[in-house]
Amino acid sequence: MAHNYNPYKQKLKSLEQKKLQILNEIEYIESQNSWFNKFNIDEFTYNINYIKKRALEFKEKIDLSTKEIYKLNSDLKQSLASSCSKFNIFKKFTTDQKYRKREQDHLHRLLEKATESLTADKKGMEYFVKDMNEKEEEYLKYKKFDLQNNILLKEKYEIDLGFCNEELIKVKNIHNNIESAISPIIPNIEEKVSEINKVSVQISTAKEFSESLSSETNSYERKLIHEECEKRFGEGSPAKVITRLSGLIEKLNRDLDKLMDRLESEVRKNERDVRKVIIDGNNLCHNQNTNKFIGLSVLKRLIPVLKKKYKILVVFDWSIRKSFSDQDIKNALKGVEFLIAEKGEQADSLVLDTSTDLHAVVLSNDNFVDYPEKFALKNKLVIKYNLLSDRLIINDLNINMGIDEVCT
């Protein structure tokens, strides 16, 4: 079974099912409201009276048929009694007996016809009684029906549907973005997994050779095992084969881990709904590659790009005041909000404390190892950047912009 590497596939499916359920609820409410609005009390009264009348007619016919059957049974019983009392073994069929026989046959026919009629009338009555009960239940439902409540309930479901559609669009976009980002990586992952499985099978085979050697005392048989091992692996020593393959599988697992890290990074990047970027100001005032102080030059070029999509907050350590006045910073950042830590205050903590929801990321190359409990660290909201001689790259924000060499 194919592995699902996109966590939003199931979320998308669940939302689509939720939307379908809401639509079904709305359709049901609409059908109930339509039934209520079309219910005609005059037509209902006419129909229920007609059904009662027909049911009563069948009841009367059933009563008559029941009486008729009772009388026919009595007459038949009497005729049979008369026949038996006059039975003569020597003269089997007297004129009277022949008459009685014709009479009994006639009574049997009448009784059969009356029974059939009674059965048909009972079915007819059952039909109309059932119809009458259904109509009365329908009327009871009509009397209890709360149209206003149903209208309000429909409005609630329509609001839910609106929210669901908004969420569906959002999740579908994230799902599609993740799918596009990870689709080139997945074949490499599956290839590595396949290679690992293949090597694992080979290691198991080599271990079987090794176990056979350990239990075999016959030199000739041992020689055959070595030959078979060499034929299979190009090496006659199972121990050497196991060592070589174990090293290979370790490498494959490291390669797979790197691929999975890439995939997870792409998933995180594309599932984020970034609305605010909190910049570690002092971090971007230094080039970590050259350990050179570059001032506000990179920030001045980056901020106009970020402002097009995000709210921005720049947080500085108090030491920035050794190089720039507050007005210098304000002029350079062109009105973007900024904070400067108090003297002696930990700027790293201040940077992290300003990220309080999943929509705010922290831009910094600091690992913040002293603050694992902070919200931004727990939710992997710290994003890195690469500062080259002529480019600034922020993969998580899809930024790859040119900068002047003087900036670095």
N, C-alpha and C positions, 0 to 999 in steps of 0.2 A: 504494500500500500504506500502511495506517495506521501512523503512527509509534508506537512503544511508549515512553511517557514514564515508565513504572513499572519501575525496575530490578529489582524483586522478582518480576516476572512470569516471567522466565526462571529465576530461582532456584527459584520455586515449581514450575515445570514439571520442572526437573531433579530436585528432591526427590521429586516424585510418580513419576517414572520410576525413581528409585533404590528407592523403596518397593516398586514393582511387581516389580523385579528380585529384591529380598530375599524377597518373598512367593513368587515363582516358585521360588527356591532352596529355601525351606522346604517347599513343596509337593512338589518333586522328591525331597528327602531323605525326606519322610514316605512317599512312594510306594515308594521303595527299601526303607525299613525294613519297610513293610507286606509287600512281596514276600518279603523275607527271613524274616519271622516266619511267613508262610503256606507257605513251602517245606516240602514233606513228602518226606523222604528215601525212605520206603517206597514212596510213590506214584511217586516219580521212578524208583526201581529197577525197579518193575514196568513202567512205561512204556518205559524204555530197553531192557529185555529184550524186550518185545513188539516194539518197533521193529526191534531187531537180528534178531529171529526173522523178521519180515516181509521185511526187506531180504534175509536169507539165502534165504528162499523164492523171492523174485523172481530172485536170482542163479542159483539152481538151474534155474528155469524158463528164464532167458536162456541158460544153458549148453545145456539140452535143445533149445531153439528154434534155437540156433546150429548144433548138430549136425544137427538135422533139415533146416535150410535147406541145409547143406553137402551132405547126402545127396541132397536133392531136386535141387539144382543138378547133382550128379554124374549122377543118373538122367536128368535132362533133357538133359544134354550127350551122354550115351550114346545116348539115344533119337534125338536129332537126327542124330548120326553114323550111326546105322543107317538112318535115312530117306534120308540123302544118298547112302549107298553103294548103295542099291537103286533109286535114282531112274531111271526110264525115260522118255525124252522122248516116245516114241511111245505109251506106256501110262502116263498121268500118275498115276492113282490105282489102285494095286494093292490087293488085300485087306490085305496087310501094311502098306502105306502108310496105308491108312485106319485101321488099328489103331494105328499109330504116332501118327497125327494125334490120335486120341482120347486116347491115352496122354499125349501132350505137353500137350494142353489140360488134362487132369486134373492133371498135374504143375504147370502154371502156376497153376492154382487153389489147389493145396495150398501152392505156394511163396508166393503172394500172401497166403494166410491165415496162414502161418507168419511171414512178414515183418511183417504187421500185429500179430500176437501178440507178436513180439519187440520191436517199437516200443513197444507198450503196457506190456510188462514192464519195458523200460528206463525209461520214464517213472515207473512204479510204484516201481522201485528208486531212481531219482533222488529222488523225493519222500521216501522213508523215509531215505535217506542224508542228505539235507538236514535232515530232522527230527532225525535222530540227532546230526548235528553241532551243531545249535542246542541240543539238550538237553545235550550235553557241554559246550558253551560256558556254558550256564546253570549247570551243576553246578560248573564251574571258577570262575565268578563267585561262586557260593554259598560255595565253600571259601575264597575270598580275601576275602569280604565282612567288613568291620570294623564291626560294629554299634555298638560302644562309641564309636568315632571318629565315626560318623555322628550319634550322640546328642549328643556334645559339639559337633559342627559345627552341628547344629540349634540348640542352646542359644546358640551364638555368634551365629547369624543372628537369633535371637529378641531377643538383647540389642541387636544392630544395629538391628533393627526398632523397638525401644523408643526408642532415641536418635533414629532417623529420624522417628518419629511426634512426638516432642517438638519436634524442629527444624521439622517440617512445620507443627505448630500455631503455633509462634513466627513462622515466615516467612509463614504464611497470614494471621496477625493483622496483621503489619507490612504485607503486601501490601494487605490490605483497608483498613487505616488510610490508607496512602498513596493508594490509589485514591479513597477518600472525600475526602481533602484536595485532591487535584489535579484531580479531575473538573470542578469549576467553572472551573478555570483553562484547561484544555485547549481548550475551544471558542474562547476568546479567542486562544490561541496559533495555532490552526489558521486562524482568521480573519485574523490578522496575516500569517501565511505566505502565505495565498491573496492578500492585498492586495499583498504584496511581489512575488509572482510576476506578478501582473497588471501592476503598475507597471513591472517589469523588461521585460515584453513591450512595453509602451508606449514605454519608453526605446529599445529596439531598433528599433522602428518609426520613432521620431523620428530616430534616427541614420541610418537608411536614407534618410529624406528629406534629411538634411544631406549625406550622401554623394552623393545624386543632384544636389543643388544645386551641389556642388563640381565635379562632372564635367560639368555642363550649361552650355553657352555661349549657347544660344538663349534670348533674353529671354522669348519667349512660353512656352517649355517651363518656364522657371524660375517664371513666373507661375502656371502650372498646378500646379506642385509646392507653391508657397506656399498656393494655394487648397485643395489637397487636405489639406495640413497643418492649415490653419485649420478645415476641415470635420471633421477627425478630432479635433483637440485644442482648438478654439476659439482658436487662436493660430497665425498664419501663419509665425512664425519657428521653425524646428526648434531652433535654439540656445537660444532662450528656453524652449521646451518641455522640452528636456533639462535645463536648469538648474533649472526648477521641479520636474520629476519626480525629479531627483537629490536635491533637498532633501527631497522627500516621502519618498523611499525611505530616506534617512538617519534621518528621524523615525520611520518604521515600524520600522526596525531597532533604534533605541533603545527603542521601545515593546516590541518583541519581547524584547530583552535583559532588560528589567525583568520581563516576564512569566516568562521562563526563570529569572531569579534567584528570583522568588517560588516557582516550581515546585520548583526545587532546594532552596530553604529548607524547603519543606513536606516534601520527601522526606527531607532530613537530620533534620528534627525527628521525623518518624514512624518512621525506621529506627533511631534511637538507643534503646539499652537502658540508660537512665540509672538507676544504682543509688546514685550518690554525687554530691553537689553541693558543690563547693569555692567558698566565697564570698570574694570580694575585700572584706574587712571595711571597710577605709578607704574604698573606693569607695562603699559603701552608707552610709557615715557622712556623705557629702556629697551635696547636690543639685546636679548638674551644670548644671541649668537656671538656678538662682539663685546658684550658687557659694556656697551657705550650708552651714555645718557643722550637721548635724542629729543627730549623736550616734548612739546605739544604738537609737533609737525605731523605725526601719523594720525593723531586724534583729529586734527583739523581737516584732514582729507577723508577720514573714515566717517565722521559724524554726518555730513550731508548725504552720504549713501544710506546710512542706517535710518535717518529721519524720514525717508520716503515710506518706510514700512513699519517702524517701531517707535514706541516711546523710549526715551534714553535717560539714563541716570549715570553720571560719572562720579566715582568715589575715589578721593585722593587721600594718601597718607599726609600727616601734618608736614612732613619734610618737603612737600612740593612748594611750600611757601619760601623755602630757601632759594628757589630759582625763579618763582613767579608770584606776583601779587594776585590777590583775588580778582582784581579788575582785568589783569592780563589773561587769566583763565576764562573769565566771563566773555571777554572779547574773542578769544580763540574758539570757544565752544559755541559762539553765536546764539546765545540765549538758552542753550540746553541746560537742564537742571544738573547741578553738581553739589557734592558734599565733600567737606574736608574734615578728616578726623581731628579730634582735639589732641593737643600735645600729650603724649603718653598713652593715648588710646590705640588699641590694636586695629589698624585699618582693615586687615583681613577679615576680622570678625564683623566689622561694620559693613563691608562689601557683601558678605554672606547673609547678614541679617536683613538686608534690603530685598532679598529674594524670598518672598513669602508665599508664592503660588506657582503653579505649574506653567504659567504663561510668561514667567520672568526668568531669563537665563543670565548667567554671569559669564562675561567674556574675560578670561584670564588664563595665563599659562602657569599660574601657581597651582600646586596640587592640594593645598590647604590640608595637609596631613594632620594638623593639630585640631581640626574641627570636623571629625567624622559624623558628629551628631546633628550638624546643621541641615536644614531642610534642603538646600541646594545640593549638598553632597549626597544625601540619602536618595534624592530623586534624579541624580545625574544631570543636574542643570548647569554644571560648569562646562563651558565649551572653550576649546583651544583655538589658537591662531598660529599661522606660520608667517614670519616676517623675513622676506628675502631681500636681496639688494635692491630689487626694483618692483617687488610685488608684495601685496598683503593678501593672504589666503585664509578665509574662515569657512571651512567646509560645511559646518553645521548650519550656516546661514546662506550657503551658496554664493559666497562673495569671493571673487578673485579679481582684484583691482590693481592697476598699476600705480606706483608711487615714485617720487623722485628719489634719486640716490642720496640726496642731501638729507632725506628723512632717516636714513639708516646709517 
